Amino acid sequence: MKYRINDDQDRIVIQVGELGDDQGQILDAFQACQEGRCTCPTDEYKKLESLEIQPGEDSVTLELTPRQGLQLDPGEIERCLDHTREQIERQD
């Protein structure tokens, strides 16, 4: 799993690729965050207004929009992505 974070001030767009056989587990983890059941070691998900998930062939695009007046920290988002990757690697 590799990812690229793009911060454009209003939202953060994350391209996650090279998912291989882990795509289902990764989508499940992102959906848990979307539903407010995030296990990441950060509270960034509490700042979310919305989390849009767009699955692709061997990729996922995430669009994170913060609540009005709040700003997401790309460094904390990176910590969450690393945590997700580690959790999935442990299950394999």
URDA-V771837 format. One line per field, one symbol per residue. ss: DSSP state (~ for helix, > for strand, _ for the rest). phi: phi as a letter, one per 20 degrees, with the letter a starting at -180 (. if undefined). burial: I if it has 9 or more other C-alpha atoms within 8 Angstrom, else O. Layout:
ss=???
phi=???
burial=???
This chain:
ss=_>>>>>>___>>>>>>>__~~~~~~~~~~~~~~~_________~~~~>>>>>>>>___>>>>>>>>_______~~~~~~~~~~~~~~~~~~_
phi=.cbcddddmeacddddclelfegffffffffffgendfdfebdgffefebcedcfcfcbbddcddffgndceegffffgfffffffffffff
burial=OOOOIOIOOOIIIIIIIOIOOOIOOIIOIIIIIIOOOIOIOOOIIOIIIIIOIOOOOIIIIIIIIIIOOOIIOIOIIIIIOOIIIOOIOOOO
